């Protein structure tokens, strides 16, 4: 795999490799990789920076350019603070070619009470009450999506993609995402191009760090899944701000990323959606 870069002299974000541009052309590899950072918000910015530092070191060691997709939450858990340094950083990342996507509005599940055991487990234990779009009506989801888009537009930030917190979307919410004008979204296992909803299989490596047993299970599961998905066209590494806080988790995902970069071409989710349209 050879490095690639933007043409036209776009600025580099300090410490981050310059990604290649989104184009309508064919992917440069028969196997691709999306590296996605969730929960980008002022309250979790320090954790984001730590994770990105380790991502940068993996990319530098591999000698490649690594475009990222950053999932931005406008009002994390109701916090409307917007520090100037954080906003400048978002603009620098976008200016360097990294993709920004809307990741909910508050990242907090305020929907109606869960119906049934499965829904209760998903919304209260799997996501710790953060599945914001898990149980919304179309109108409720559309209102949140439009507010998020207006927030981004007012700040001069382009966000063509939407990813629901924990990938949980009610069927009505999925309809609202297309109605709100987003060009792509994803579930835990697929990247979906909108509005036609062409879907590309894309398994996710994602870690749970809230308890020791979750970390142990995450390491075993993601190592197994990466092996099982070694021939899958698209693989996603889905990172969170806390993924650099535990040495065992850090060793696992940086090892998996290093291995993936040996044989996969990095893409942003927007490029993966283009691939879904072409293959779908």
Secondary structure, 3 states (H helix, E strand, C coil): CCCCCCCCCCCCCCCCCCCCCCCCCCCCCCCEEEEEEEEECHHHHHHHHHHHHHHHHHHHHHCCCCCCEEEECCCHHHCCCCCHHHHHHHHHHHHCCCEEEECCCCCCCCCCCCCHHHHHHHHHHHCCCCCCCCCCCHHHHHHHHHHHHHHHHHCCCCCCEECCHHHCCCHHHHHHHHHCCCCEEECCCEEEECCCCEEEEEEEEECCCCCHHHHHHHHHHHHHHHHHCCCCCEEEEEECHHHHCCHHHHHHHHHHHHHHHCCCEEECHHHHHHHHHHHC
